[in-house]
């Protein structure tokens, strides 16, 4: 992004105006808009977005080859999914990601063939993780032999395979520092598009046709969904994106890029708050605590504490009504976590019963898993505790454990914790602000994932999670490969 903006004053003014507009929209719902004013604001936003996209296209066409542009298009389309554009062709829904996916696979195979490294992971430092991912796919295929619903199992294996493909794709095709900065830039550009749509959802109470809020009662329609089916999927995306934008805000050397990232940080936090997603508010709190403790120096800690106290006092003095409204909303969302009834039909009751059922299912499989993608089948056909028609466990960790069993679950946990530790080690070992930015953003986003992952009904179909893990694995792999190569060069010189 900062390379795109460069030192061109016209582009900087353009983006600064756009940032100001979006920040103004995100202040709160205290402002009321007439229909004509709302339409005017929407058209202004659309025009700026279109202009911004034209600038990006011109920049990328001059800078990158067609194959690299196709790769970028594939990544962007994976974020967008079927939300913005989807065409029904008979029984099949066709959208950009499904068009780009076979092209991306073909490009990967060509690059693999050209590399002459036919042993797929021969030169990769993270062979254990890559082999674990392959084992996961093979085990999911094996589990189909005992899964009661073969259709659900096959569908799940396809989603799993396409998700794991992101990791192999990034490991093989992203081998430079700038590749990972470009991925951060792409993530923020997509986030920028999503928060614009999120503000449109919030202010107009309108949603894309695929969103459950499209036909929801008016009193909840202010919850943003962007291009996702429901507000929880979007809020989890925002929770992960918040820390990527925060890393750019803290580490970038470009003032305008910091301003752009700061707008995204504020927008992400605001839209998570209005989405009423309790898990993702908690994810922000936990991720923010880890960021404050481990990714800020003493000077930054003092500044943040002073700014927080000063801002808190000013806000309570000048906008007491708004602050009281925020306090009540936070208190309601926190207390609702403990809201249970004898009937067992509250959200908390249902989630507890879903987890109880999940534990019974995994116990009945002797820890081997009930079969890929079959947890909803079991919830529907073999429930022990009532879930009031809710079939998905709404907990990624439980979903992995129950569907695939103890071996995959333990391997996944080990990979997850090792990645965070390794990314933090890279952050501490790095001198370059660019490496610090990338490693910090990925590490804190993964920390937030621990809680953000229990908000959506299922993670399996959410490409942004697979992209996050794929980029994190590929970046650590790239760093270790670079580090080992430097060691070999130093050893050769010493001899």
Secondary structure as GFF3:
##gff-version 3
##sequence-region A 1 495
A	DSSP	alpha_helix	2	5	.	.	.	ID=ss1
A	DSSP	alpha_helix	9	25	.	.	.	ID=ss2
A	DSSP	alpha_helix	35	63	.	.	.	ID=ss3
A	DSSP	alpha_helix	66	80	.	.	.	ID=ss4
A	DSSP	beta_strand	87	89	.	.	.	ID=ss5
A	DSSP	beta_strand	92	94	.	.	.	ID=ss6
A	DSSP	alpha_helix	96	115	.	.	.	ID=ss7
A	DSSP	alpha_helix	127	143	.	.	.	ID=ss8
A	DSSP	alpha_helix	150	173	.	.	.	ID=ss9
A	DSSP	alpha_helix	177	204	.	.	.	ID=ss10
A	DSSP	three_ten_helix	212	215	.	.	.	ID=ss11
A	DSSP	three_ten_helix	218	220	.	.	.	ID=ss12
A	DSSP	alpha_helix	231	251	.	.	.	ID=ss13
A	DSSP	alpha_helix	255	275	.	.	.	ID=ss14
A	DSSP	alpha_helix	278	294	.	.	.	ID=ss15
A	DSSP	alpha_helix	298	318	.	.	.	ID=ss16
A	DSSP	alpha_helix	320	335	.	.	.	ID=ss17
A	DSSP	three_ten_helix	336	338	.	.	.	ID=ss18
A	DSSP	alpha_helix	347	364	.	.	.	ID=ss19
A	DSSP	alpha_helix	375	381	.	.	.	ID=ss20
A	DSSP	alpha_helix	396	429	.	.	.	ID=ss21
A	DSSP	alpha_helix	433	452	.	.	.	ID=ss22
A	DSSP	alpha_helix	463	494	.	.	.	ID=ss23
###
